[in-house]
Amino acid sequence: MGFLDKLFGSSKEEQTQHKPLLIVRAQFRNEKYFNKEIQYFIKIIEILKEDNKEYIKKHGALRGFQFENFTSKYNKLIENYYSLGEPIQIMQPIFKESIENFSQAWSEDYQGYPLLLQMVSFGILLKSDEEEFKKITDFLNKATQSNIEEMWKPDNLIFYLIGAKDNQRKGGKPYEMLYEITQLPKLEAEKAIKDYLEVWFSLHQTDPWYNTHLRDSGYSGYWAWEVAAVVKVMKLNDSSFKDNPYYPYDMVHWNDNNVLLID
């Protein structure tokens, strides 16, 4: 039985009996849509696993981009589960799978700053343990010291989030703007975050996920995970912007009462 089967392999009757009523967190789409997206990614992951078995038989080992692909798919599952309204705890074991693949995804051909930031943000928000988080930072260190294009390397925002204060690299506009907020006193930062969230979506017009809600598939919610990670690290009061549709409030506060992690 595969990892996803163990998590979600119960019968439909069992799921109906035990599953609490979900309140969809994301804009624009309903429970049926996100359930369909989740099933799609579960199926794709299982297909990729089978394809990769054949690849290993022929070539001996997987390449970095294949592990990166797995990482992205697991992260899409997390986004869809969050958008659907599922409890945050069920996303933790999925993210462990994501980290395991990410830790093997490095190559000198790596191109993916957004994935770096997402991994750090999820690591903070889902409370990855020290050993797991080190797998993320080890990858970041490889990227920082490599000869890949500067645009794909960790930047000031990532360095701030992981506590690497000695490293510096100016990032793209949305990320440098957020980094500058981290340098403000708390009260000023809280006001600045509120204002930043008002323009967050428009700052990402060139991103591939922009306006995906207009398509028949591929929309997993619009969530400012990196903003949530900054709020968590800075211990900001988010009461003034908790209802912003792009702010994943539940991801920040799910463990306020020290809920046990799922193995």
FENZI-V461029 format. One record per pair of residues at least 24 apart in sequence whose ideal C-beta (glycine too) atoms are under 8 Angstrom apart, sorted by the first residue. I is the first residue (numbers start at 1). J is the second residue. Records with the same first field share a line. If there is no record, write none. Layout:
I: J ; J
This chain:
2: 46 ; 49
3: 93 ; 97
4: 42 ; 45 ; 46
7: 90 ; 93 ; 94
8: 42
22: 84 ; 85 ; 86
23: 85
24: 83 ; 84 ; 85
25: 82 ; 83 ; 84 ; 85 ; 221 ; 248 ; 250
26: 82 ; 83 ; 84 ; 220 ; 221 ; 222 ; 223
27: 213 ; 221 ; 222 ; 245
28: 213 ; 219
29: 83 ; 213 ; 219
31: 84 ; 85
33: 219
34: 80 ; 81 ; 83 ; 84 ; 220
35: 84
36: 217
37: 76 ; 80 ; 217 ; 218 ; 219 ; 220
38: 77 ; 80 ; 81 ; 84
40: 217
41: 73 ; 76 ; 77 ; 80
42: 77
44: 73
45: 70 ; 73 ; 74 ; 77
48: 73
62: 104
63: 107
64: 104 ; 105 ; 106 ; 107 ; 109 ; 110
65: 105 ; 107 ; 109
67: 101 ; 102 ; 104 ; 105
68: 101 ; 102 ; 105 ; 110 ; 112 ; 115
70: 97 ; 98 ; 101
71: 98 ; 101 ; 102 ; 105 ; 115 ; 119
72: 115
74: 98 ; 101
75: 115 ; 118 ; 119 ; 122
76: 220
78: 122
79: 220 ; 221 ; 223
80: 220 ; 221
82: 221 ; 223 ; 248 ; 250 ; 251
83: 220 ; 221 ; 223
87: 254
88: 126 ; 250 ; 251 ; 254 ; 255
89: 254 ; 259 ; 261 ; 262
90: 262
91: 126
92: 126 ; 127 ; 261 ; 262
93: 262 ; 263
95: 122 ; 123 ; 126 ; 128
96: 128 ; 132
98: 122
99: 123 ; 128 ; 132 ; 135 ; 136
100: 135
102: 135 ; 136 ; 139
103: 135 ; 136 ; 138 ; 139
105: 139
106: 139 ; 142 ; 143
108: 146 ; 147 ; 148
109: 148
110: 143 ; 146 ; 148 ; 152
111: 148 ; 149 ; 152
112: 152
113: 151 ; 152 ; 153 ; 154 ; 155 ; 171 ; 172
114: 207
116: 140 ; 143 ; 152 ; 154 ; 158
117: 157 ; 158 ; 175 ; 225 ; 226
118: 225 ; 226
120: 158 ; 161 ; 162 ; 229
121: 161 ; 225 ; 226 ; 228 ; 229
122: 225
124: 161 ; 229 ; 232 ; 233
125: 225 ; 228 ; 229 ; 232 ; 248 ; 251 ; 252
126: 251
127: 255 ; 261
129: 261
136: 162
137: 162 ; 164
155: 179
157: 182 ; 226 ; 230
160: 230 ; 233
161: 226 ; 229 ; 230 ; 233
173: 203
174: 200 ; 203 ; 204
175: 226
177: 203
178: 226 ; 227 ; 230
181: 230
182: 230 ; 233 ; 234
186: 234 ; 235 ; 236 ; 237
189: 234 ; 236
190: 236 ; 237 ; 238 ; 240 ; 241
191: 240
193: 227 ; 230 ; 231 ; 236 ; 238 ; 241
194: 240 ; 241 ; 244
196: 227
197: 224 ; 227 ; 241 ; 244 ; 246 ; 247
198: 244
200: 224 ; 227 ; 246
201: 246
222: 246
223: 247 ; 248 ; 251
224: 248
225: 251
228: 252
